[in-house]
């Protein structure tokens, strides 16, 4: 019953049209054949630069390979809009998309020209000549790139901090006292023995009380008692009668330690 296989030729045609499923998309129409590109060229011939620029930008939005539209947009930003910085961006995009193009060298010259245009917008003092201004432009570009990198690093750090939850909002701890132990371990007469925090942790157990010492925070007390800092809020809630806020700890206060 051959009709069962009649769908195969049609499916092969569909696969040939849409590719082999490798996840890539192909622009069947050439950039210069795009309706917005052709409209932009017509508007340029009519002297309607603003509308032409909008059409070139539409091509750029629709395609990731719009090298020619980047070039035309760069020219319009430099010569018509008077925005050399944006022009440099579009010129550089052309270089990235068509590094081996015959026009690549000429576009690099346009980038240099746009840099000079930008330098002219700077104050004439204290620069002696255009070379000094171009040096400053290079410095500004370097600083801008560095700022972008720092912003990315900050965003990454904030992401990592948010993953710690309550640990990220732990009250700041004071200076360490290597020979200081909690008040609960102090011997009679007010004399303190030099003990490690390990001894303090062993002696201060859930269900007992804890005497605040210099340098203590709720998170540090939680670490001493429970072995982890994130249970500081339980201690705070158990002592709301004497602690209006987590930062209200005072040396000598006796805190109730909730049982586990």
C-alpha positions, 0 to 999 in steps of 0.5 A: 500500500504505497499511499502510506509513504506518499508523505515522504517527498513532501517532508523532504521538501520541507526539510530542505527548505528549513534546514537540518534542525541545527538551530541556525537561522538563514536570511534567505533575502540579501540585506540589500534586497530588504524592503527597508534597505531599499526604501532607505536608499530611496529616501537618501536620494530624496534628501530625507536623511532622518527617515533613511536612518530609521529605515537602516536601523530597522534593517539592523534590528531585523538582521544580525548580518546587516553590515551595509546598514551599519555602514550607512547608519554610521555615515548618517550619524557622523555627517547628518546627526553629528554624533561621532561616538554612535557613528564609530559604533556602527563603523566597528560593527561593519568591521566585525561583520566584514573584516575581509571586505574591500571596504574595510580599510576605508571604514577604518579611515572613517573611524579615525575621521569620527574620532577627530570629529569627537576630539573637536567637540572637546574644549581647546584647552589644555590641549595643544593640538588634535593629537593631544585630543585623540590621546584623551579620546583613547583614554576615555575609551579605555576608561569606559571599557574598564567601567563596563568590566567593573559593572559586570564584576559588581553584578556578578558579586551581587548575584553571588551574595543573593544566593547566601540569603540570610548570611548576606544580611548578617550584622557586621562583626567587631574586632576579634578577641583571641583571649575573650570568651563568653560571659557564661564561661567566666570563673567567679571573681570576674577573672577570665581564662584564655580559652578558644572559641571551641571551648565556648561553643561546647559550654554554650548549648541550646536551651541555656543562656549566653552573656554578651561579650565584646565583639559579639554579634547575633551571627557570631553567637549563633555560630558559637551555639549552633555551629552556623551563623544563619540561626541568629534570627531565632536568638533575636526573636527569643530576646525581643523583650531586651533587643529592639533590633539586631544591632542593640547588643550590649556587653553583659546582656544575658540572652536566652538561647532557644533549644534546637 
